[in-house]
Amino acid sequence: METARTVDEAEQIKQRLSADGIGLVLADVHLTPEPGVYGGYHLYERWSALHPTLPFLLMDGVWSCQDLLAILAGQVPFLANHFTLDSLLDHALDLVISKWPRLGPHCCSSRLSNS
């Protein structure tokens, strides 16, 4: 697992790992302390254009982010705060399984049975 606090850090990670080396991108819509800047959303737009099979999950505490075009159109999953850990894990598992279907739902059955 890698973490980035800024778009630049995320770009550096992608450059180091390559898009094929990334299993899932979980990003805050803003991904910057600057108000009104949708860094994570713009990262999604750029990366999904270059790497359409790279799974993304966007999240944010601002409900109005649901009105961003790709989120509104259902092109990228979005979690608004206050989501549960189970909801986050369910979305992440669905995205990982969609990238690697051969894993199937059995890949994480122990987590699912402990819920």
N, C-alpha and C positions, 0 to 999 in steps of 0.2 A: 504494500500500500504506500502510496506517495501522497503528500499533501502540498497544496499551493495556497498561498494567501492572496495572490494577485494573478492577473492574466499573464504577466511576464513570467512568473514562476511556473505557471501551467504550461506555457509555451516551451520553456526550458526542459520540463519533464518530458513533454511529447518529443522534443528533439532528441533527448537522451534515450528514451525507450522505444520510440517510433509508435505510430498509431496502432500497429499490430500487437505491441507489447502492453497495451492498455485494455483492461477488461471492461471497465465501466468508468464513466466520468460522472461524479456527483458534484454538482456545482451550485453555489448560491447565485441567484440571478444577478446580483450586483457585483459580487467578487471584488469589491473595492470599497474603501471607506468614503469615497467621494459621493455625495448625495446626487441622486438623479442619473447616475451612470450605470448602465446595465452591462457591466463587463462580462459576467458569466453568460448572459444571454447572447451577447455578440460573439463570445468564444464558441458557444453552441452553433451559431449560424455559420461561422467560418469553418470550424472543424467538421461539421456534418456535411458541408458542401464538398470538402476535400476527402472525407472518410465517411461515406454514408452508412456504413455498418457499425460504426463506433457508437455503442450505447451511451446515452446521456440521460440523466435524471436531474432536473432543475428543482430548486427549492428556494423559498424565501418567506420572510415573515410579513411581507406587505401583500395584502390580498389583491391589490390592483395589478400585480404582476401577472395574474391570470388573464389579463386582457392583452398581453403581448401576443403578436400574431401567431407564432408557431405553437405557443401554449394553447391559445384559443382554438386553433385548428386541430389540436390533438396530435401534432407532429412530434412533440416531445412531452414526456410525462412531467408533471409539476406537483410538488408537495408544498402546501402552505403550512406555516407554523400554526398551530401546535399539533404536529403529526406524531403518531406513536412510533416507537422503535419497530414494532411488528409491521406497521404500514411501510416504513422505510425498507425493511428487509424484504417484504413481499414484492415491492416494486423493483428493488435491486435484483432479486432472484429471477423475476420474470425477464428482466433485461439481459442478464447474463445467460439464461437459458435460451433466449431468442438469438443470441450471438453464437452460442455453442449448443445447438439442439441435441447433439448426441449425449450431452450430460443428462438431459431429461429432468423431470421433477424429483427423481431419486437421489440426485446429487446432494441434496440438503435435507433428506428425510428426517435426520435426527433433530435438526432445528425445528422442523415443522411438527414433529411429534411432541416436542417439549413445550409447544405454545399453549 
